[in-house]
Amino acid sequence: MRSLSPTPPRSRRLREGIPIPPALDRHIREICEHSGTEYLLQGN
């Protein structure tokens, strides 16, 4: 059953996070590795 009011986008992002495409995730990880920076993004 659907809710009468849609979930506001901000609430959904706070609850579920923001999806990152695998290619972008790999690119960010590589940048972090090369710069010696900790990778802080994490999946569910």
mmCIF file of the C-alpha atoms, coordinates in Angstrom:
data_MODEL
# 
_entry.id   MODEL 
# 
loop_
_atom_site.group_PDB 
_atom_site.id 
_atom_site.type_symbol 
_atom_site.label_atom_id 
_atom_site.label_alt_id 
_atom_site.label_comp_id 
_atom_site.label_asym_id 
_atom_site.label_entity_id 
_atom_site.label_seq_id 
_atom_site.pdbx_PDB_ins_code 
_atom_site.Cartn_x 
_atom_site.Cartn_y 
_atom_site.Cartn_z 
_atom_site.occupancy 
_atom_site.B_iso_or_equiv 
_atom_site.pdbx_formal_charge 
_atom_site.auth_seq_id 
_atom_site.auth_comp_id 
_atom_site.auth_asym_id 
_atom_site.auth_atom_id 
_atom_site.pdbx_PDB_model_num 
ATOM 1  C CA . MET A 1 1  ? 0.000  0.000  0.000   1.00 0.00 ? 1  MET A CA 1 
ATOM 2  C CA . ARG A 1 2  ? 1.321  3.429  -0.947  1.00 0.00 ? 2  ARG A CA 1 
ATOM 3  C CA . SER A 1 3  ? 1.612  6.250  1.527   1.00 0.00 ? 3  SER A CA 1 
ATOM 4  C CA . LEU A 1 4  ? -0.705 9.189  0.922   1.00 0.00 ? 4  LEU A CA 1 
ATOM 5  C CA . SER A 1 5  ? 2.173  11.643 1.060   1.00 0.00 ? 5  SER A CA 1 
ATOM 6  C CA . PRO A 1 6  ? 5.417  10.966 -0.834  1.00 0.00 ? 6  PRO A CA 1 
ATOM 7  C CA . THR A 1 7  ? 8.649  10.719 1.137   1.00 0.00 ? 7  THR A CA 1 
ATOM 8  C CA . PRO A 1 8  ? 10.513 14.001 0.825   1.00 0.00 ? 8  PRO A CA 1 
ATOM 9  C CA . PRO A 1 9  ? 13.741 13.508 -1.146  1.00 0.00 ? 9  PRO A CA 1 
ATOM 10 C CA . ARG A 1 10 ? 15.944 14.894 1.657   1.00 0.00 ? 10 ARG A CA 1 
ATOM 11 C CA . SER A 1 11 ? 14.469 12.504 4.200   1.00 0.00 ? 11 SER A CA 1 
ATOM 12 C CA . ARG A 1 12 ? 15.061 9.586  1.858   1.00 0.00 ? 12 ARG A CA 1 
ATOM 13 C CA . ARG A 1 13 ? 18.687 10.603 1.272   1.00 0.00 ? 13 ARG A CA 1 
ATOM 14 C CA . LEU A 1 14 ? 19.303 10.907 5.004   1.00 0.00 ? 14 LEU A CA 1 
ATOM 15 C CA . ARG A 1 15 ? 17.788 7.489  5.606   1.00 0.00 ? 15 ARG A CA 1 
ATOM 16 C CA . GLU A 1 16 ? 19.135 5.592  2.571   1.00 0.00 ? 16 GLU A CA 1 
ATOM 17 C CA . GLY A 1 17 ? 22.196 7.581  1.554   1.00 0.00 ? 17 GLY A CA 1 
ATOM 18 C CA . ILE A 1 18 ? 23.115 8.791  -1.901  1.00 0.00 ? 18 ILE A CA 1 
ATOM 19 C CA . PRO A 1 19 ? 23.887 6.089  -4.463  1.00 0.00 ? 19 PRO A CA 1 
ATOM 20 C CA . ILE A 1 20 ? 27.260 6.360  -6.196  1.00 0.00 ? 20 ILE A CA 1 
ATOM 21 C CA . PRO A 1 21 ? 27.829 4.510  -9.478  1.00 0.00 ? 21 PRO A CA 1 
ATOM 22 C CA . PRO A 1 22 ? 30.520 1.785  -9.198  1.00 0.00 ? 22 PRO A CA 1 
ATOM 23 C CA . ALA A 1 23 ? 32.818 3.520  -11.707 1.00 0.00 ? 23 ALA A CA 1 
ATOM 24 C CA . LEU A 1 24 ? 32.743 6.759  -9.707  1.00 0.00 ? 24 LEU A CA 1 
ATOM 25 C CA . ASP A 1 25 ? 33.326 4.827  -6.467  1.00 0.00 ? 25 ASP A CA 1 
ATOM 26 C CA . ARG A 1 26 ? 36.433 3.171  -7.959  1.00 0.00 ? 26 ARG A CA 1 
ATOM 27 C CA . HIS A 1 27 ? 37.692 6.532  -9.210  1.00 0.00 ? 27 HIS A CA 1 
ATOM 28 C CA . ILE A 1 28 ? 37.255 8.148  -5.784  1.00 0.00 ? 28 ILE A CA 1 
ATOM 29 C CA . ARG A 1 29 ? 39.003 5.195  -4.104  1.00 0.00 ? 29 ARG A CA 1 
ATOM 30 C CA . GLU A 1 30 ? 41.931 5.523  -6.529  1.00 0.00 ? 30 GLU A CA 1 
ATOM 31 C CA . ILE A 1 31 ? 42.221 9.251  -5.850  1.00 0.00 ? 31 ILE A CA 1 
ATOM 32 C CA . CYS A 1 32 ? 42.239 8.577  -2.098  1.00 0.00 ? 32 CYS A CA 1 
ATOM 33 C CA . GLU A 1 33 ? 44.912 5.876  -2.458  1.00 0.00 ? 33 GLU A CA 1 
ATOM 34 C CA . HIS A 1 34 ? 47.156 8.072  -4.609  1.00 0.00 ? 34 HIS A CA 1 
ATOM 35 C CA . SER A 1 35 ? 46.847 11.043 -2.271  1.00 0.00 ? 35 SER A CA 1 
ATOM 36 C CA . GLY A 1 36 ? 47.219 9.016  0.932   1.00 0.00 ? 36 GLY A CA 1 
ATOM 37 C CA . THR A 1 37 ? 43.771 10.058 2.108   1.00 0.00 ? 37 THR A CA 1 
ATOM 38 C CA . GLU A 1 38 ? 41.361 7.792  3.941   1.00 0.00 ? 38 GLU A CA 1 
ATOM 39 C CA . TYR A 1 39 ? 38.319 6.653  1.952   1.00 0.00 ? 39 TYR A CA 1 
ATOM 40 C CA . LEU A 1 40 ? 35.326 7.562  4.119   1.00 0.00 ? 40 LEU A CA 1 
ATOM 41 C CA . LEU A 1 41 ? 32.384 6.711  1.864   1.00 0.00 ? 41 LEU A CA 1 
ATOM 42 C CA . GLN A 1 42 ? 30.801 3.398  2.688   1.00 0.00 ? 42 GLN A CA 1 
ATOM 43 C CA . GLY A 1 43 ? 27.998 1.263  1.382   1.00 0.00 ? 43 GLY A CA 1 
ATOM 44 C CA . ASN A 1 44 ? 25.261 -0.574 3.195   1.00 0.00 ? 44 ASN A CA 1 
# 
